[in-house]
Amino acid sequence: MTESKCYSVEIGGERLDVYLSQVTGKTRSRIKQLNDSGAILINGKTDKCGRILKAGEVISIAEAEQYDCAAAEEIPLDVLYEDNDVAVINKPQGMSVHPGAGNSSGTLVNALMYRFSDLSGVGGSVRPGIVHRLDKDTSGVIIVAKNDKAHLRLSEQLSRREMKKVYIALLEGNLKDDSGEVITFIGRSPRDRKKMAVLPQGKQAVTLYKVIERFRSNCLTEFIIKTGRTHQIRVHAKHLGHPVVGDKTYGYTKQKFDLNGQLLHAKQITFTHPVSGELLTFEAPLPDYFVNVLNILRKQEEEVL
C-alpha cells in the first residue's frame, strides 16, 4: 500500500534532492527516481530535483517502500513544559530525535508517541511533533508541536530566525578572544558525505561565542546560533581550531575523558508561544557527566595554585 510522508522545510536554500536525501536517508539517485515518477510534490506540485527549497514549504513523498510508522515506546522523558499546543523536552545524550535507516527504536519520537496522545503530523509518520533537531549526542532543550497549527507557526519562527538558542560546550584548548562571531559557509563534506565542512559553496552559517570559564587546556564556552546548519557549532568549533571535547567526528581521535559523545548541551531556548503569543524561555541544566568533567578541571586548577 502506498502512503504519503510530509516534510516541512525549516530552513531554505538547499536543493530538493539534497534535502530529501538528508532527511530520509535515501540516495539522491533514488530521490530522482521517485521525483521522475511524480511521487514527490512541493506544495502539491511536481518540480525538478535541482529546485532550491524555501523555508516553510511542505514536501510530500508517496511510495510503497517506506519506513514503518514510529512505534510508541515507554521511554522516560524529562518534560520541562507542556500545554495543549507544545511541549519542551530535555533530550538526553545518546538519543536520536527520530527514526532513520537502521535506527527504528529508542528515539525521542518513540518516547513522544507513548507520552503524548496528540502530535503534529507535518513531519510525517517518522517525525511527528518534531519542529527542529539536535544531534544524537547533543543533550538539551527541544520543542515539540502537538498540532499542525503550532508546528507551522513554530517553523515560521525558525525560518525568520526569531528563536534564540543558547548552547554550552567545553572546547579543546583556549580561544584567543573572550567573545566573537564566526561567519562562514557550511556544506556537505566532499570527502565524507556524513560530515559537514566549511566550504565556499555552502550555506551561510553565523555563530556567536563567549568564553565563560578558562582552564589550562580547555575553555567552557557559550554559543548562540543565528542560523541552523547541520552540526553548525561542532563545525565552527573545529574551524576556530578548538573542537568540542568528546567529538570524535570533528575533534580529536584520542580523547582525555571517557565520554559517550561531545560535551555540547542545548542550554536554553526562547520562542513565542504559537497560540498565546507569550514569549517563553526554558532552560535545561548541564547533565551530570558534563558537570563531572568540569569539576575535574576545576580541581586540577586548584592543585596548580
Secondary structure, 3 states (H helix, E strand, C coil): CCEEEEEECCCCCCEHHHHHHHHHCCCHHHHHHHHHCCCEEECCECCCCCCECCCCCEEEEEECCCCCCCCCCCCCCCEEEECCCEEEEEECCCCCCCCECCECCCCHHHHHHHHCCCCCCCCCCCCCCECCCCCCCCEEEEEEECCHHHHHHHHHHHHCCCCEEEEEEEEECCCCCCEEEEEEEEEECCCCCCCEEECCCCEEEEEEEEEEEECCCEEEEEEEECCCCCCHHHHHHHHCCCCECCCCCCCCCCCCCCCCCCCEEEEEEEEECCCCCCEEEEECCCCHHHHHHHHHHHHHHHHHC
